[in-house]
C-alpha cells in the first residue's frame, strides 16, 4: 500500500473512533413504516429519543429502541469510565434502506395470480456527541481564520 492510501486509511480510521454505530439488518418491516418512526427521533438527544420510542404505538418503535440502546452500549465500550449524563449524546444520523424482498404469489380470481412483495429493511444509526461536534467546529473555524 502506498503512503497516500495509507495516510487516507489512517485518517478514516481516526474519524471512525468518534462515531458510535449500530446496525439492524433484515428487519421484516417495510422501509416506509420504519422511516416513519426513524423520522421521529432523528436529531434528538438519546434519552429523549428513548423516551419517545418507548411511548410510540408502532411495532418499529420497539426495534429502534433496542437499536438506540445498542448504539449507547457501543459508545460505552469506546469511552470507558465516562458517564452518559455528562456527555450530550444525540442521534446524529439514522438511515433506513430497503433490504431483501421475499416474493410470493397470491391467488386471484379467474385463474390469475398477484405478486406479493414482502419487504424488509436495514437501519443504520450513528450517535454523535454535541460537545465533540462543537469542539471540531471551533477548531475548523480557527484554522480558516489563520489562512
PyMOL commands that set and color helices and strands:
alter all, ss='L'
color gray80, all
select helices_A, chain A and resi 3-16+31-41+46-54+59-78+109-111+130-146
alter helices_A, ss='H'
color red, helices_A
select strands_A, chain A and resi 20-27+89-107+113-129
alter strands_A, ss='S'
color yellow, strands_A
deselect
rebuild
show_as cartoon
